[in-house]
């Protein structure tokens, strides 16, 4: 608490209580900026094995000085699983960071895990059922439903309280996603090949229980608890055209040689 003679001295120096508060706020912001810079430096220091000191310094400076608006707009962190559209046996964990771009469109970048040195493995677009039903028929075969992923608890938003997560998934349960993985990290420690179309799971018995247990252990979540907690979420019928692989035939990307247009 300021003593009377301290306040008197403050007034004589031309710095009233408001000025003192302003100085305190500025000092706090400076300290916060220093803390963020320190965290950025620590993060950069944990990745980029083999980088020169020069490149590490440049990375740190870019991280501190350059605005990155799309990254700042990412509001949702989701964890789930995908399978290759033409091979249900190839199942991988997928960590999504998403932007709610419009009321009927999310866009997500996908990593293999939530860590500073995570590998960027793909992208996903998420749309409303209304938007999906309006797609051309050949486009629909690229999309998968989220009905089972949500109701089963396999798709989760780590760190979000149950009540808030429940409300979020009440909306997401009716959506559809189009996903391509650019890094087949279940095979190679390098992004070889062309992007691969991925799909989501649609019923019990498809997704590896070992993958679920490992994910739950590492993230401290319970898929069975989430499934129970979401039992009251209405799950509509899947719109025709989604999950095209369920009829026993699938589409997948491949390279083909074509004539160059000039």
Secondary structure, DSSP 8 states (H G I E B T S, - for coil): ---HHHHHHHHHTT--HHHHHHHHHHHHHHHHHHHHHHHHHHHHHHS-TT--HHHHHHHHHHHHHS--HHHHT--EEEEEEEEETTEEEEEEEEEEEEEEEETTEEEEEEESSSSTT--EEEEEEEE-HHHHHTS-HHHHTT-EE-HHHHHTS-SB-TTS-HHHHHHHHHHHTT-EEEEEES--TTT-SS--SS-EEEE---STTSS-HHHHHHHHHHHT--HHHHHHHTTTS------TTSSGGGGT--------------
